[in-house]
Amino acid sequence: MIVDNLFSKTKSYRKLRLVSRKSALAMWQAEFVKTKLESIHSNLVVTIIGITTQGDKILETSLAKMGGKGLFVKELEECLLKGEADIAVHSMKDLPAILPEGLRIGAILEREDPRDALVSKHFKTIQDLPKSAIIGTSSLRRQAQIYCLRSNLQVETLRGNVDTRVQKLEDGKYDAILLAVAGLVRLGLRAKICEYLEPEVMLPGVGQGALGIEYYIGNKEVQALIEPLHHRATGFCLAAERSMNLWLGGSCQVPVAGLGVIKGDGNLELKGMVGSPDGRTILRSSATGEPEDAKNLGECVAKELLAQGAKAIIDACSC
């Protein structure tokens, strides 16, 4: 579907429609992108359209059983395809490996801290948690790595927005919860973090901490507006991570982790992991090369994980 003039021109001002989820974190992200765009383009006015996605509505079922994180972006992408919005802002960790035909990511913003965080009222580290302590997370990736670290803990499903999850912890329903550092920082909740989990302890999810702007590929004018927000180094890292995820078939909510980092020598290092939900099997691989070779690095890491037996784990967890 080709849509002309996705944004309108009124007098000397141009108007751009940005669609976002209505959660507090998603709206923060939308406002952040709006401010960035309006500061770069002095005659641009960005209007935010907030919608509630299917993933936001169903909170009592795990993402793995519902169809994965794509449930958080489907309605946003439909708005783009129908011409009801010009751009959509996503947490890159929510985007499936394959985008709908006609849509592409036009800009990836500089990444916030990609690590995971432990949040608890009474305990400062994972090792401080007593035997059989209840730890909340909606991620099989986090669950696998937690059980690998502490097989005597009890992992229970925790869904909802960041503030909802924190409130459930405050209400005593969990001894600790796991959240992305980036989300807590963006919402001004850094003080809630008890322990920053280093990638060597818990490898982050693919795309965690990064924001992406999606648009309809036929609109060159919109493309030109958002391209200045693209952060080249983060783009290379995400290209490697998403390539790995694509080769692994990680389109559903499966226990796959990946993190690309530009090292001091200018090379890109990609680390990947696939783990069984019970934490008994953790497969790891890594590769280093030129940033421009990001997609091939992702393929290399994925093939090594597959050679170690990743396919059986992913198939067992597939939606």
ChimeraX attribute file (.defattr): number of C-alpha atoms within 10 A of each C-alpha:
attribute: neighborCount
match mode: 1-to-1
recipient: residues
	/A:1	10
	/A:2	13
	/A:3	15
	/A:4	11
	/A:5	13
	/A:6	21
	/A:7	19
	/A:8	11
	/A:9	13
	/A:10	8
	/A:11	7
	/A:12	7
	/A:13	13
	/A:14	15
	/A:15	16
	/A:16	23
	/A:17	21
	/A:18	26
	/A:19	27
	/A:20	28
	/A:21	25
	/A:22	17
	/A:23	18
	/A:24	15
	/A:25	19
	/A:26	20
	/A:27	18
	/A:28	16
	/A:29	22
	/A:30	27
	/A:31	18
	/A:32	13
	/A:33	21
	/A:34	20
	/A:35	14
	/A:36	14
	/A:37	20
	/A:38	15
	/A:39	11
	/A:40	13
	/A:41	15
	/A:42	10
	/A:43	13
	/A:44	18
	/A:45	17
	/A:46	19
	/A:47	15
	/A:48	19
	/A:49	18
	/A:50	16
	/A:51	15
	/A:52	14
	/A:53	19
	/A:54	15
	/A:55	23
	/A:56	16
	/A:57	11
	/A:58	14
	/A:59	14
	/A:60	10
	/A:61	13
	/A:62	20
	/A:63	23
	/A:64	18
	/A:65	12
	/A:66	16
	/A:67	15
	/A:68	22
	/A:69	18
	/A:70	22
	/A:71	20
	/A:72	21
	/A:73	21
	/A:74	16
	/A:75	19
	/A:76	26
	/A:77	23
	/A:78	13
	/A:79	18
	/A:80	23
	/A:81	21
	/A:82	13
	/A:83	19
	/A:84	18
	/A:85	24
	/A:86	25
	/A:87	30
	/A:88	24
	/A:89	27
	/A:90	24
	/A:91	20
	/A:92	23
	/A:93	20
	/A:94	19
	/A:95	21
	/A:96	22
	/A:97	21
	/A:98	14
	/A:99	14
	/A:100	11
	/A:101	10
	/A:102	13
	/A:103	16
	/A:104	17
	/A:105	21
	/A:106	21
	/A:107	22
	/A:108	27
	/A:109	21
	/A:110	17
	/A:111	20
	/A:112	16
	/A:113	14
	/A:114	22
	/A:115	21
	/A:116	27
	/A:117	24
	/A:118	22
	/A:119	28
	/A:120	24
	/A:121	15
	/A:122	11
	/A:123	16
	/A:124	15
	/A:125	17
	/A:126	20
	/A:127	10
	/A:128	10
	/A:129	19
	/A:130	12
	/A:131	12
	/A:132	13
	/A:133	16
	/A:134	19
	/A:135	25
	/A:136	26
	/A:137	21
	/A:138	21
	/A:139	23
	/A:140	25
	/A:141	24
	/A:142	26
	/A:143	26
	/A:144	25
	/A:145	26
	/A:146	23
	/A:147	18
	/A:148	20
	/A:149	16
	/A:150	16
	/A:151	16
	/A:152	15
	/A:153	17
	/A:154	17
	/A:155	24
	/A:156	15
	/A:157	18
	/A:158	23
	/A:159	21
	/A:160	17
	/A:161	17
	/A:162	17
	/A:163	15
	/A:164	12
	/A:165	20
	/A:166	21
	/A:167	12
	/A:168	18
	/A:169	20
	/A:170	14
	/A:171	9
	/A:172	11
	/A:173	15
	/A:174	22
	/A:175	21
	/A:176	27
	/A:177	24
	/A:178	24
	/A:179	21
	/A:180	21
	/A:181	25
	/A:182	22
	/A:183	26
	/A:184	21
	/A:185	15
	/A:186	17
	/A:187	14
	/A:188	10
	/A:189	15
	/A:190	15
	/A:191	9
	/A:192	16
	/A:193	21
	/A:194	18
	/A:195	17
	/A:196	16
	/A:197	20
	/A:198	13
	/A:199	15
	/A:200	8
	/A:201	14
	/A:202	22
	/A:203	24
	/A:204	26
	/A:205	25
	/A:206	30
	/A:207	27
	/A:208	25
	/A:209	23
	/A:210	21
	/A:211	24
	/A:212	27
	/A:213	24
	/A:214	25
	/A:215	27
	/A:216	27
	/A:217	17
	/A:218	16
	/A:219	16
	/A:220	12
	/A:221	12
	/A:222	19
	/A:223	21
	/A:224	10
	/A:225	17
	/A:226	22
	/A:227	16
	/A:228	16
	/A:229	18
	/A:230	18
	/A:231	14
	/A:232	14
	/A:233	20
	/A:234	20
	/A:235	22
	/A:236	22
	/A:237	27
	/A:238	28
	/A:239	23
	/A:240	32
	/A:241	30
	/A:242	28
	/A:243	25
	/A:244	31
	/A:245	24
	/A:246	18
	/A:247	16
	/A:248	22
	/A:249	19
	/A:250	23
	/A:251	18
	/A:252	21
	/A:253	25
	/A:254	25
	/A:255	27
	/A:256	29
	/A:257	27
	/A:258	29
	/A:259	24
	/A:260	29
	/A:261	20
	/A:262	18
	/A:263	10
	/A:264	7
	/A:265	6
	/A:266	12
	/A:267	16
	/A:268	23
	/A:269	21
	/A:270	25
	/A:271	25
	/A:272	26
	/A:273	24
	/A:274	30
	/A:275	25
	/A:276	25
	/A:277	23
	/A:278	16
	/A:279	21
	/A:280	14
	/A:281	16
	/A:282	18
	/A:283	19
	/A:284	19
	/A:285	18
	/A:286	19
	/A:287	18
	/A:288	20
	/A:289	15
	/A:290	14
	/A:291	23
	/A:292	15
	/A:293	15
	/A:294	28
	/A:295	19
	/A:296	18
	/A:297	27
	/A:298	31
	/A:299	21
	/A:300	21
	/A:301	28
	/A:302	29
	/A:303	17
	/A:304	17
	/A:305	21
	/A:306	19
	/A:307	11
	/A:308	15
	/A:309	14
	/A:310	24
	/A:311	15
	/A:312	12
	/A:313	20
	/A:314	22
	/A:315	12
	/A:316	11
	/A:317	17
	/A:318	18
	/A:319	15
